[in-house]
Amino acid sequence: MPSKLVPAEAFPPGEHLRDELTERGWTVAQLAEMMGRPSHVVSEILEAQIEITPDLAQVLSAALGTSTQLWLNLEAAYRLHTLIHGT
C-alpha cells in the first residue's frame, strides 16, 4: 500500500530574505537602498504583508545576485500552500 504524501511546509519569501540579510550582515535599510525602495517595503516583505510581484522579484534578484524566478517561485509556493492548507 503506497504511503500518503504530505506536502512540505511552504514559508513566506520574507523568511528566506531574512536569512539572506543575516548571512550577509545587511540591514533592512541597506537592502532597501540597494533596491531603490523605501525601507518599509523590505520590512513588509519580511513580515509577509505584501506579495512579491515580478517587479519586486527583479529588484530583489539584482540586489542579492539571485534569480528573479527564485523569488517568484517562493511567492507562488507560499500562496498556493496557504490557499490549499490555510494560514
HTML snippet that shows the backbone in 3Dmol.js (N, CA, C, O; Angstrom):
<script src="https://3Dmol.org/build/3Dmol-min.js"></script>
<div id="view" style="width:600px;height:400px;position:relative"></div>
<script>
const pdb = `
ATOM      1  N   MET A   1       0.846  -1.172   0.000  1.00  0.00           N
ATOM      2  CA  MET A   1       0.000   0.000   0.000  1.00  0.00           C
ATOM      3  C   MET A   1       0.897   1.242   0.000  1.00  0.00           C
ATOM      4  O   MET A   1       1.758   1.389   0.867  1.00  0.00           O
ATOM      5  N   PRO A   2       0.692   2.130  -0.974  1.00  0.00           N
ATOM      6  CA  PRO A   2       1.530   3.334  -1.034  1.00  0.00           C
ATOM      7  C   PRO A   2       1.247   4.261   0.141  1.00  0.00           C
ATOM      8  O   PRO A   2       0.108   4.386   0.592  1.00  0.00           O
ATOM      9  N   SER A   3       2.285   4.898   0.622  1.00  0.00           N
ATOM     10  CA  SER A   3       2.103   5.834   1.726  1.00  0.00           C
ATOM     11  C   SER A   3       1.529   7.147   1.195  1.00  0.00           C
ATOM     12  O   SER A   3       1.763   7.525   0.047  1.00  0.00           O
ATOM     13  N   LYS A   4       0.789   7.820   2.039  1.00  0.00           N
ATOM     14  CA  LYS A   4       0.198   9.101   1.660  1.00  0.00           C
ATOM     15  C   LYS A   4       1.287  10.173   1.684  1.00  0.00           C
ATOM     16  O   LYS A   4       2.028  10.297   2.660  1.00  0.00           O
ATOM     17  N   LEU A   5       1.373  10.936   0.609  1.00  0.00           N
ATOM     18  CA  LEU A   5       2.346  12.012   0.544  1.00  0.00           C
ATOM     19  C   LEU A   5       1.811  13.231   1.277  1.00  0.00           C
ATOM     20  O   LEU A   5       0.652  13.613   1.117  1.00  0.00           O
ATOM     21  N   VAL A   6       2.661  13.823   2.070  1.00  0.00           N
ATOM     22  CA  VAL A   6       2.296  15.017   2.815  1.00  0.00           C
ATOM     23  C   VAL A   6       3.131  16.172   2.266  1.00  0.00           C
ATOM     24  O   VAL A   6       4.357  16.075   2.212  1.00  0.00           O
ATOM     25  N   PRO A   7       2.479  17.263   1.858  1.00  0.00           N
ATOM     26  CA  PRO A   7       3.246  18.381   1.300  1.00  0.00           C
ATOM     27  C   PRO A   7       4.167  19.010   2.334  1.00  0.00           C
ATOM     28  O   PRO A   7       3.845  19.094   3.519  1.00  0.00           O
ATOM     29  N   ALA A   8       5.300  19.442   1.858  1.00  0.00           N
ATOM     30  CA  ALA A   8       6.230  20.170   2.735  1.00  0.00           C
ATOM     31  C   ALA A   8       5.611  21.509   3.103  1.00  0.00           C
ATOM     32  O   ALA A   8       4.787  22.054   2.368  1.00  0.00           O
ATOM     33  N   GLU A   9       6.009  22.009   4.217  1.00  0.00           N
ATOM     34  CA  GLU A   9       5.525  23.323   4.630  1.00  0.00           C
ATOM     35  C   GLU A   9       6.131  24.386   3.730  1.00  0.00           C
ATOM     36  O   GLU A   9       7.333  24.376   3.469  1.00  0.00           O
ATOM     37  N   ALA A  10       5.314  25.283   3.267  1.00  0.00           N
ATOM     38  CA  ALA A  10       5.793  26.426   2.488  1.00  0.00           C
ATOM     39  C   ALA A  10       5.923  27.605   3.433  1.00  0.00           C
ATOM     40  O   ALA A  10       5.121  27.756   4.356  1.00  0.00           O
ATOM     41  N   PHE A  11       6.912  28.430   3.214  1.00  0.00           N
ATOM     42  CA  PHE A  11       7.150  29.567   4.084  1.00  0.00           C
ATOM     43  C   PHE A  11       7.120  30.840   3.266  1.00  0.00           C
ATOM     44  O   PHE A  11       7.381  30.814   2.063  1.00  0.00           O
ATOM     45  N   PRO A  12       6.805  31.954   3.907  1.00  0.00           N
ATOM     46  CA  PRO A  12       6.777  33.226   3.181  1.00  0.00           C
ATOM     47  C   PRO A  12       8.173  33.562   2.652  1.00  0.00           C
ATOM     48  O   PRO A  12       9.169  33.256   3.307  1.00  0.00           O
ATOM     49  N   PRO A  13       8.253  34.181   1.487  1.00  0.00           N
ATOM     50  CA  PRO A  13       9.552  34.572   0.939  1.00  0.00           C
ATOM     51  C   PRO A  13      10.362  35.450   1.889  1.00  0.00           C
ATOM     52  O   PRO A  13      11.591  35.468   1.830  1.00  0.00           O
ATOM     53  N   GLY A  14       9.673  36.172   2.758  1.00  0.00           N
ATOM     54  CA  GLY A  14      10.356  37.014   3.724  1.00  0.00           C
ATOM     55  C   GLY A  14      11.264  36.231   4.658  1.00  0.00           C
ATOM     56  O   GLY A  14      12.271  36.762   5.125  1.00  0.00           O
ATOM     57  N   GLU A  15      10.925  34.979   4.939  1.00  0.00           N
ATOM     58  CA  GLU A  15      11.794  34.158   5.786  1.00  0.00           C
ATOM     59  C   GLU A  15      13.121  33.891   5.080  1.00  0.00           C
ATOM     60  O   GLU A  15      14.184  33.946   5.698  1.00  0.00           O
ATOM     61  N   HIS A  16      13.050  33.606   3.797  1.00  0.00           N
ATOM     62  CA  HIS A  16      14.273  33.403   3.018  1.00  0.00           C
ATOM     63  C   HIS A  16      15.065  34.708   2.945  1.00  0.00           C
ATOM     64  O   HIS A  16      16.289  34.708   3.072  1.00  0.00           O
ATOM     65  N   LEU A  17      14.370  35.795   2.743  1.00  0.00           N
ATOM     66  CA  LEU A  17      15.023  37.099   2.678  1.00  0.00           C
ATOM     67  C   LEU A  17      15.695  37.430   4.011  1.00  0.00           C
ATOM     68  O   LEU A  17      16.809  37.954   4.025  1.00  0.00           O
ATOM     69  N   ARG A  18      15.037  37.134   5.119  1.00  0.00           N
ATOM     70  CA  ARG A  18      15.618  37.389   6.435  1.00  0.00           C
ATOM     71  C   ARG A  18      16.924  36.602   6.592  1.00  0.00           C
ATOM     72  O   ARG A  18      17.910  37.127   7.111  1.00  0.00           O
ATOM     73  N   ASP A  19      16.927  35.347   6.144  1.00  0.00           N
ATOM     74  CA  ASP A  19      18.147  34.530   6.201  1.00  0.00           C
ATOM     75  C   ASP A  19      19.258  35.149   5.356  1.00  0.00           C
ATOM     76  O   ASP A  19      20.418  35.181   5.766  1.00  0.00           O
ATOM     77  N   GLU A  20      18.890  35.639   4.178  1.00  0.00           N
ATOM     78  CA  GLU A  20      19.879  36.286   3.301  1.00  0.00           C
ATOM     79  C   GLU A  20      20.485  37.518   3.985  1.00  0.00           C
ATOM     80  O   GLU A  20      21.700  37.717   3.951  1.00  0.00           O
ATOM     81  N   LEU A  21      19.648  38.327   4.593  1.00  0.00           N
ATOM     82  CA  LEU A  21      20.141  39.526   5.274  1.00  0.00           C
ATOM     83  C   LEU A  21      21.089  39.147   6.418  1.00  0.00           C
ATOM     84  O   LEU A  21      22.148  39.750   6.585  1.00  0.00           O
ATOM     85  N   THR A  22      20.698  38.158   7.184  1.00  0.00           N
ATOM     86  CA  THR A  22      21.523  37.712   8.302  1.00  0.00           C
ATOM     87  C   THR A  22      22.875  37.201   7.818  1.00  0.00           C
ATOM     88  O   THR A  22      23.917  37.583   8.351  1.00  0.00           O
ATOM     89  N   GLU A  23      22.853  36.341   6.813  1.00  0.00           N
ATOM     90  CA  GLU A  23      24.099  35.764   6.288  1.00  0.00           C
ATOM     91  C   GLU A  23      25.040  36.834   5.732  1.00  0.00           C
ATOM     92  O   GLU A  23      26.261  36.720   5.846  1.00  0.00           O
ATOM     93  N   ARG A  24      24.469  37.854   5.144  1.00  0.00           N
ATOM     94  CA  ARG A  24      25.275  38.911   4.530  1.00  0.00           C
ATOM     95  C   ARG A  24      25.629  40.034   5.512  1.00  0.00           C
ATOM     96  O   ARG A  24      26.477  40.879   5.222  1.00  0.00           O
ATOM     97  N   GLY A  25      24.971  40.032   6.672  1.00  0.00           N
ATOM     98  CA  GLY A  25      25.207  41.083   7.651  1.00  0.00           C
ATOM     99  C   GLY A  25      24.641  42.427   7.218  1.00  0.00           C
ATOM    100  O   GLY A  25      25.163  43.480   7.584  1.00  0.00           O
ATOM    101  N   TRP A  26      23.565  42.378   6.430  1.00  0.00           N
ATOM    102  CA  TRP A  26      22.937  43.592   5.911  1.00  0.00           C
ATOM    103  C   TRP A  26      21.748  43.976   6.774  1.00  0.00           C
ATOM    104  O   TRP A  26      21.111  43.126   7.396  1.00  0.00           O
ATOM    105  N   THR A  27      21.464  45.261   6.800  1.00  0.00           N
ATOM    106  CA  THR A  27      20.267  45.760   7.473  1.00  0.00           C
ATOM    107  C   THR A  27      19.149  45.932   6.444  1.00  0.00           C
ATOM    108  O   THR A  27      19.374  45.898   5.234  1.00  0.00           O
ATOM    109  N   VAL A  28      17.960  46.114   6.960  1.00  0.00           N
ATOM    110  CA  VAL A  28      16.808  46.409   6.101  1.00  0.00           C
ATOM    111  C   VAL A  28      17.077  47.676   5.299  1.00  0.00           C
ATOM    112  O   VAL A  28      16.806  47.731   4.099  1.00  0.00           O
ATOM    113  N   ALA A  29      17.606  48.684   5.964  1.00  0.00           N
ATOM    114  CA  ALA A  29      17.879  49.958   5.296  1.00  0.00           C
ATOM    115  C   ALA A  29      18.909  49.803   4.173  1.00  0.00           C
ATOM    116  O   ALA A  29      18.772  50.418   3.116  1.00  0.00           O
ATOM    117  N   GLN A  30      19.929  48.989   4.399  1.00  0.00           N
ATOM    118  CA  GLN A  30      20.938  48.779   3.359  1.00  0.00           C
ATOM    119  C   GLN A  30      20.339  48.091   2.134  1.00  0.00           C
ATOM    120  O   GLN A  30      20.590  48.502   1.001  1.00  0.00           O
ATOM    121  N   LEU A  31      19.548  47.044   2.367  1.00  0.00           N
ATOM    122  CA  LEU A  31      18.922  46.360   1.233  1.00  0.00           C
ATOM    123  C   LEU A  31      17.955  47.290   0.511  1.00  0.00           C
ATOM    124  O   LEU A  31      17.924  47.327  -0.719  1.00  0.00           O
ATOM    125  N   ALA A  32      17.174  48.035   1.268  1.00  0.00           N
ATOM    126  CA  ALA A  32      16.216  48.962   0.651  1.00  0.00           C
ATOM    127  C   ALA A  32      16.941  49.959  -0.245  1.00  0.00           C
ATOM    128  O   ALA A  32      16.472  50.267  -1.341  1.00  0.00           O
ATOM    129  N   GLU A  33      18.074  50.461   0.212  1.00  0.00           N
ATOM    130  CA  GLU A  33      18.844  51.412  -0.590  1.00  0.00           C
ATOM    131  C   GLU A  33      19.344  50.755  -1.882  1.00  0.00           C
ATOM    132  O   GLU A  33      19.286  51.358  -2.954  1.00  0.00           O
ATOM    133  N   MET A  34      19.831  49.526  -1.773  1.00  0.00           N
ATOM    134  CA  MET A  34      20.295  48.808  -2.967  1.00  0.00           C
ATOM    135  C   MET A  34      19.163  48.557  -3.952  1.00  0.00           C
ATOM    136  O   MET A  34      19.366  48.538  -5.166  1.00  0.00           O
ATOM    137  N   MET A  35      17.964  48.364  -3.405  1.00  0.00           N
ATOM    138  CA  MET A  35      16.796  48.101  -4.241  1.00  0.00           C
ATOM    139  C   MET A  35      16.187  49.382  -4.794  1.00  0.00           C
ATOM    140  O   MET A  35      15.401  49.342  -5.740  1.00  0.00           O
ATOM    141  N   GLY A  36      16.550  50.517  -4.207  1.00  0.00           N
ATOM    142  CA  GLY A  36      15.935  51.774  -4.611  1.00  0.00           C
ATOM    143  C   GLY A  36      14.499  51.885  -4.143  1.00  0.00           C
ATOM    144  O   GLY A  36      13.665  52.511  -4.797  1.00  0.00           O
ATOM    145  N   ARG A  37      14.218  51.271  -3.004  1.00  0.00           N
ATOM    146  CA  ARG A  37      12.868  51.265  -2.430  1.00  0.00           C
ATOM    147  C   ARG A  37      12.918  51.769  -0.995  1.00  0.00           C
ATOM    148  O   ARG A  37      13.977  51.739  -0.368  1.00  0.00           O
ATOM    149  N   PRO A  38      11.793  52.231  -0.468  1.00  0.00           N
ATOM    150  CA  PRO A  38      11.756  52.634   0.942  1.00  0.00           C
ATOM    151  C   PRO A  38      11.949  51.415   1.860  1.00  0.00           C
ATOM    152  O   PRO A  38      11.611  50.288   1.498  1.00  0.00           O
ATOM    153  N   SER A  39      12.489  51.663   3.027  1.00  0.00           N
ATOM    154  CA  SER A  39      12.727  50.579   3.989  1.00  0.00           C
ATOM    155  C   SER A  39      11.454  49.818   4.343  1.00  0.00           C
ATOM    156  O   SER A  39      11.491  48.612   4.584  1.00  0.00           O
ATOM    157  N   HIS A  40      10.335  50.526   4.372  1.00  0.00           N
ATOM    158  CA  HIS A  40       9.088  49.843   4.763  1.00  0.00           C
ATOM    159  C   HIS A  40       8.714  48.741   3.775  1.00  0.00           C
ATOM    160  O   HIS A  40       8.040  47.784   4.155  1.00  0.00           O
ATOM    161  N   VAL A  41       9.135  48.855   2.519  1.00  0.00           N
ATOM    162  CA  VAL A  41       8.837  47.794   1.541  1.00  0.00           C
ATOM    163  C   VAL A  41       9.561  46.512   1.942  1.00  0.00           C
ATOM    164  O   VAL A  41       8.968  45.434   1.926  1.00  0.00           O
ATOM    165  N   VAL A  42      10.831  46.622   2.297  1.00  0.00           N
ATOM    166  CA  VAL A  42      11.591  45.440   2.730  1.00  0.00           C
ATOM    167  C   VAL A  42      10.981  44.877   4.006  1.00  0.00           C
ATOM    168  O   VAL A  42      10.833  43.661   4.135  1.00  0.00           O
ATOM    169  N   SER A  43      10.630  45.734   4.939  1.00  0.00           N
ATOM    170  CA  SER A  43      10.002  45.277   6.183  1.00  0.00           C
ATOM    171  C   SER A  43       8.698  44.552   5.915  1.00  0.00           C
ATOM    172  O   SER A  43       8.407  43.543   6.557  1.00  0.00           O
ATOM    173  N   GLU A  44       7.914  45.049   4.983  1.00  0.00           N
ATOM    174  CA  GLU A  44       6.640  44.408   4.650  1.00  0.00           C
ATOM    175  C   GLU A  44       6.849  43.057   3.977  1.00  0.00           C
ATOM    176  O   GLU A  44       6.039  42.148   4.160  1.00  0.00           O
ATOM    177  N   ILE A  45       7.909  42.912   3.210  1.00  0.00           N
ATOM    178  CA  ILE A  45       8.242  41.601   2.641  1.00  0.00           C
ATOM    179  C   ILE A  45       8.616  40.648   3.770  1.00  0.00           C
ATOM    180  O   ILE A  45       8.148  39.510   3.808  1.00  0.00           O
ATOM    181  N   LEU A  46       9.458  41.112   4.686  1.00  0.00           N
ATOM    182  CA  LEU A  46       9.905  40.274   5.800  1.00  0.00           C
ATOM    183  C   LEU A  46       8.740  39.797   6.658  1.00  0.00           C
ATOM    184  O   LEU A  46       8.777  38.690   7.196  1.00  0.00           O
ATOM    185  N   GLU A  47       7.714  40.617   6.789  1.00  0.00           N
ATOM    186  CA  GLU A  47       6.561  40.289   7.629  1.00  0.00           C
ATOM    187  C   GLU A  47       5.406  39.670   6.830  1.00  0.00           C
ATOM    188  O   GLU A  47       4.312  39.491   7.365  1.00  0.00           O
ATOM    189  N   ALA A  48       5.643  39.345   5.562  1.00  0.00           N
ATOM    190  CA  ALA A  48       4.623  38.740   4.686  1.00  0.00           C
ATOM    191  C   ALA A  48       3.375  39.607   4.581  1.00  0.00           C
ATOM    192  O   ALA A  48       2.259  39.097   4.489  1.00  0.00           O
ATOM    193  N   GLN A  49       3.573  40.918   4.597  1.00  0.00           N
ATOM    194  CA  GLN A  49       2.452  41.847   4.470  1.00  0.00           C
ATOM    195  C   GLN A  49       2.184  42.230   3.027  1.00  0.00           C
ATOM    196  O   GLN A  49       1.096  42.703   2.695  1.00  0.00           O
ATOM    197  N   ILE A  50       3.184  42.025   2.158  1.00  0.00           N
ATOM    198  CA  ILE A  50       2.978  42.278   0.734  1.00  0.00           C
ATOM    199  C   ILE A  50       3.496  41.085  -0.056  1.00  0.00           C
ATOM    200  O   ILE A  50       4.367  40.351   0.411  1.00  0.00           O
ATOM    201  N   GLU A  51       2.961  40.900  -1.240  1.00  0.00           N
ATOM    202  CA  GLU A  51       3.384  39.816  -2.117  1.00  0.00           C
ATOM    203  C   GLU A  51       4.591  40.242  -2.941  1.00  0.00           C
ATOM    204  O   GLU A  51       4.799  41.426  -3.205  1.00  0.00           O
ATOM    205  N   ILE A  52       5.373  39.261  -3.337  1.00  0.00           N
ATOM    206  CA  ILE A  52       6.495  39.510  -4.237  1.00  0.00           C
ATOM    207  C   ILE A  52       5.933  39.569  -5.655  1.00  0.00           C
ATOM    208  O   ILE A  52       5.524  38.553  -6.217  1.00  0.00           O
ATOM    209  N   THR A  53       5.919  40.746  -6.209  1.00  0.00           N
ATOM    210  CA  THR A  53       5.458  40.944  -7.581  1.00  0.00           C
ATOM    211  C   THR A  53       6.638  40.713  -8.529  1.00  0.00           C
ATOM    212  O   THR A  53       7.782  40.658  -8.076  1.00  0.00           O
ATOM    213  N   PRO A  54       6.386  40.580  -9.820  1.00  0.00           N
ATOM    214  CA  PRO A  54       7.514  40.452 -10.757  1.00  0.00           C
ATOM    215  C   PRO A  54       8.504  41.610 -10.646  1.00  0.00           C
ATOM    216  O   PRO A  54       9.713  41.403 -10.752  1.00  0.00           O
ATOM    217  N   ASP A  55       8.000  42.828 -10.433  1.00  0.00           N
ATOM    218  CA  ASP A  55       8.877  43.985 -10.282  1.00  0.00           C
ATOM    219  C   ASP A  55       9.758  43.856  -9.038  1.00  0.00           C
ATOM    220  O   ASP A  55      10.966  44.085  -9.104  1.00  0.00           O
ATOM    221  N   LEU A  56       9.154  43.490  -7.910  1.00  0.00           N
ATOM    222  CA  LEU A  56       9.929  43.313  -6.687  1.00  0.00           C
ATOM    223  C   LEU A  56      10.920  42.166  -6.833  1.00  0.00           C
ATOM    224  O   LEU A  56      12.047  42.253  -6.346  1.00  0.00           O
ATOM    225  N   ALA A  57      10.509  41.099  -7.498  1.00  0.00           N
ATOM    226  CA  ALA A  57      11.413  39.959  -7.715  1.00  0.00           C
ATOM    227  C   ALA A  57      12.644  40.394  -8.507  1.00  0.00           C
ATOM    228  O   ALA A  57      13.754  39.942  -8.227  1.00  0.00           O
ATOM    229  N   GLN A  58      12.454  41.258  -9.481  1.00  0.00           N
ATOM    230  CA  GLN A  58      13.578  41.748 -10.285  1.00  0.00           C
ATOM    231  C   GLN A  58      14.552  42.567  -9.452  1.00  0.00           C
ATOM    232  O   GLN A  58      15.764  42.373  -9.545  1.00  0.00           O
ATOM    233  N   VAL A  59      14.032  43.479  -8.640  1.00  0.00           N
ATOM    234  CA  VAL A  59      14.944  44.314  -7.863  1.00  0.00           C
ATOM    235  C   VAL A  59      15.601  43.521  -6.731  1.00  0.00           C
ATOM    236  O   VAL A  59      16.755  43.779  -6.389  1.00  0.00           O
ATOM    237  N   LEU A  60      14.882  42.565  -6.147  1.00  0.00           N
ATOM    238  CA  LEU A  60      15.494  41.690  -5.143  1.00  0.00           C
ATOM    239  C   LEU A  60      16.632  40.875  -5.753  1.00  0.00           C
ATOM    240  O   LEU A  60      17.716  40.772  -5.179  1.00  0.00           O
ATOM    241  N   SER A  61      16.369  40.303  -6.916  1.00  0.00           N
ATOM    242  CA  SER A  61      17.389  39.460  -7.546  1.00  0.00           C
ATOM    243  C   SER A  61      18.619  40.271  -7.938  1.00  0.00           C
ATOM    244  O   SER A  61      19.745  39.788  -7.824  1.00  0.00           O
ATOM    245  N   ALA A  62      18.409  41.493  -8.394  1.00  0.00           N
ATOM    246  CA  ALA A  62      19.548  42.348  -8.755  1.00  0.00           C
ATOM    247  C   ALA A  62      20.366  42.709  -7.514  1.00  0.00           C
ATOM    248  O   ALA A  62      21.596  42.713  -7.565  1.00  0.00           O
ATOM    249  N   ALA A  63      19.702  43.005  -6.419  1.00  0.00           N
ATOM    250  CA  ALA A  63      20.403  43.391  -5.190  1.00  0.00           C
ATOM    251  C   ALA A  63      21.124  42.213  -4.548  1.00  0.00           C
ATOM    252  O   ALA A  63      22.196  42.375  -3.965  1.00  0.00           O
ATOM    253  N   LEU A  64      20.529  41.022  -4.660  1.00  0.00           N
ATOM    254  CA  LEU A  64      21.065  39.856  -3.955  1.00  0.00           C
ATOM    255  C   LEU A  64      21.878  38.916  -4.843  1.00  0.00           C
ATOM    256  O   LEU A  64      22.522  37.995  -4.341  1.00  0.00           O
ATOM    257  N   GLY A  65      21.853  39.141  -6.152  1.00  0.00           N
ATOM    258  CA  GLY A  65      22.584  38.246  -7.048  1.00  0.00           C
ATOM    259  C   GLY A  65      21.920  36.889  -7.193  1.00  0.00           C
ATOM    260  O   GLY A  65      22.590  35.877  -7.398  1.00  0.00           O
ATOM    261  N   THR A  66      20.616  36.876  -7.089  1.00  0.00           N
ATOM    262  CA  THR A  66      19.846  35.641  -7.255  1.00  0.00           C
ATOM    263  C   THR A  66      19.024  35.766  -8.539  1.00  0.00           C
ATOM    264  O   THR A  66      19.140  36.753  -9.266  1.00  0.00           O
ATOM    265  N   SER A  67      18.205  34.770  -8.805  1.00  0.00           N
ATOM    266  CA  SER A  67      17.357  34.853  -9.988  1.00  0.00           C
ATOM    267  C   SER A  67      16.002  35.457  -9.621  1.00  0.00           C
ATOM    268  O   SER A  67      15.524  35.322  -8.494  1.00  0.00           O
ATOM    269  N   THR A  68      15.412  36.113 -10.585  1.00  0.00           N
ATOM    270  CA  THR A  68      14.051  36.630 -10.408  1.00  0.00           C
ATOM    271  C   THR A  68      13.103  35.471 -10.152  1.00  0.00           C
ATOM    272  O   THR A  68      12.189  35.577  -9.334  1.00  0.00           O
ATOM    273  N   GLN A  69      13.322  34.377 -10.844  1.00  0.00           N
ATOM    274  CA  GLN A  69      12.446  33.209 -10.728  1.00  0.00           C
ATOM    275  C   GLN A  69      12.429  32.640  -9.314  1.00  0.00           C
ATOM    276  O   GLN A  69      11.397  32.146  -8.859  1.00  0.00           O
ATOM    277  N   LEU A  70      13.555  32.704  -8.617  1.00  0.00           N
ATOM    278  CA  LEU A  70      13.602  32.221  -7.233  1.00  0.00           C
ATOM    279  C   LEU A  70      12.525  32.897  -6.399  1.00  0.00           C
ATOM    280  O   LEU A  70      11.766  32.226  -5.700  1.00  0.00           O
ATOM    281  N   TRP A  71      12.453  34.222  -6.469  1.00  0.00           N
ATOM    282  CA  TRP A  71      11.507  34.978  -5.647  1.00  0.00           C
ATOM    283  C   TRP A  71      10.070  34.733  -6.079  1.00  0.00           C
ATOM    284  O   TRP A  71       9.170  34.643  -5.243  1.00  0.00           O
ATOM    285  N   LEU A  72       9.856  34.627  -7.394  1.00  0.00           N
ATOM    286  CA  LEU A  72       8.502  34.342  -7.881  1.00  0.00           C
ATOM    287  C   LEU A  72       8.060  32.941  -7.477  1.00  0.00           C
ATOM    288  O   LEU A  72       6.897  32.730  -7.134  1.00  0.00           O
ATOM    289  N   ASN A  73       8.986  31.982  -7.516  1.00  0.00           N
ATOM    290  CA  ASN A  73       8.650  30.610  -7.110  1.00  0.00           C
ATOM    291  C   ASN A  73       8.354  30.528  -5.615  1.00  0.00           C
ATOM    292  O   ASN A  73       7.404  29.860  -5.207  1.00  0.00           O
ATOM    293  N   LEU A  74       9.159  31.201  -4.799  1.00  0.00           N
ATOM    294  CA  LEU A  74       8.897  31.206  -3.359  1.00  0.00           C
ATOM    295  C   LEU A  74       7.522  31.796  -3.059  1.00  0.00           C
ATOM    296  O   LEU A  74       6.771  31.262  -2.242  1.00  0.00           O
ATOM    297  N   GLU A  75       7.205  32.897  -3.725  1.00  0.00           N
ATOM    298  CA  GLU A  75       5.903  33.540  -3.523  1.00  0.00           C
ATOM    299  C   GLU A  75       4.762  32.635  -3.968  1.00  0.00           C
ATOM    300  O   GLU A  75       3.778  32.473  -3.246  1.00  0.00           O
ATOM    301  N   ALA A  76       4.889  32.044  -5.152  1.00  0.00           N
ATOM    302  CA  ALA A  76       3.829  31.183  -5.675  1.00  0.00           C
ATOM    303  C   ALA A  76       3.615  29.959  -4.784  1.00  0.00           C
ATOM    304  O   ALA A  76       2.474  29.585  -4.512  1.00  0.00           O
ATOM    305  N   ALA A  77       4.696  29.337  -4.330  1.00  0.00           N
ATOM    306  CA  ALA A  77       4.577  28.161  -3.465  1.00  0.00           C
ATOM    307  C   ALA A  77       3.899  28.516  -2.147  1.00  0.00           C
ATOM    308  O   ALA A  77       3.055  27.768  -1.652  1.00  0.00           O
ATOM    309  N   TYR A  78       4.271  29.657  -1.587  1.00  0.00           N
ATOM    310  CA  TYR A  78       3.674  30.095  -0.323  1.00  0.00           C
ATOM    311  C   TYR A  78       2.187  30.392  -0.499  1.00  0.00           C
ATOM    312  O   TYR A  78       1.364  29.951   0.302  1.00  0.00           O
ATOM    313  N   ARG A  79       1.845  31.135  -1.540  1.00  0.00           N
ATOM    314  CA  ARG A  79       0.436  31.492  -1.758  1.00  0.00           C
ATOM    315  C   ARG A  79      -0.407  30.255  -2.037  1.00  0.00           C
ATOM    316  O   ARG A  79      -1.525  30.146  -1.534  1.00  0.00           O
ATOM    317  N   LEU A  80       0.111  29.322  -2.829  1.00  0.00           N
ATOM    318  CA  LEU A  80      -0.630  28.088  -3.115  1.00  0.00           C
ATOM    319  C   LEU A  80      -0.813  27.269  -1.850  1.00  0.00           C
ATOM    320  O   LEU A  80      -1.896  26.738  -1.605  1.00  0.00           O
ATOM    321  N   HIS A  81       0.231  27.164  -1.049  1.00  0.00           N
ATOM    322  CA  HIS A  81       0.130  26.404   0.199  1.00  0.00           C
ATOM    323  C   HIS A  81      -0.910  27.004   1.133  1.00  0.00           C
ATOM    324  O   HIS A  81      -1.707  26.277   1.726  1.00  0.00           O
ATOM    325  N   THR A  82      -0.908  28.328   1.267  1.00  0.00           N
ATOM    326  CA  THR A  82      -1.890  28.950   2.162  1.00  0.00           C
ATOM    327  C   THR A  82      -3.305  28.838   1.596  1.00  0.00           C
ATOM    328  O   THR A  82      -4.272  28.759   2.353  1.00  0.00           O
ATOM    329  N   LEU A  83      -3.427  28.829   0.289  1.00  0.00           N
ATOM    330  CA  LEU A  83      -4.746  28.659  -0.336  1.00  0.00           C
ATOM    331  C   LEU A  83      -5.300  27.265  -0.053  1.00  0.00           C
ATOM    332  O   LEU A  83      -6.476  27.110   0.278  1.00  0.00           O
ATOM    333  N   ILE A  84      -4.453  26.267  -0.186  1.00  0.00           N
ATOM    334  CA  ILE A  84      -4.884  24.881  -0.011  1.00  0.00           C
ATOM    335  C   ILE A  84      -5.006  24.503   1.451  1.00  0.00           C
ATOM    336  O   ILE A  84      -5.965  23.837   1.842  1.00  0.00           O
ATOM    337  N   HIS A  85      -4.051  24.917   2.262  1.00  0.00           N
ATOM    338  CA  HIS A  85      -3.975  24.455   3.648  1.00  0.00           C
ATOM    339  C   HIS A  85      -4.355  25.512   4.672  1.00  0.00           C
ATOM    340  O   HIS A  85      -4.381  25.224   5.869  1.00  0.00           O
ATOM    341  N   GLY A  86      -4.645  26.712   4.237  1.00  0.00           N
ATOM    342  CA  GLY A  86      -4.952  27.786   5.171  1.00  0.00           C
ATOM    343  C   GLY A  86      -3.668  28.373   5.734  1.00  0.00           C
ATOM    344  O   GLY A  86      -2.570  27.911   5.425  1.00  0.00           O
ATOM    345  N   THR A  87      -3.821  29.393   6.559  1.00  0.00           N
ATOM    346  CA  THR A  87      -2.637  30.059   7.094  1.00  0.00           C
ATOM    347  C   THR A  87      -2.140  29.429   8.353  1.00  0.00           C
ATOM    348  O   THR A  87      -1.146  29.884   8.920  1.00  0.00           O
TER     349      THR A  87
END
`;
const viewer = $3Dmol.createViewer("view");
viewer.addModel(pdb, "pdb");
viewer.setStyle({}, {cartoon: {color: "spectrum"}});
viewer.zoomTo();
viewer.render();
</script>
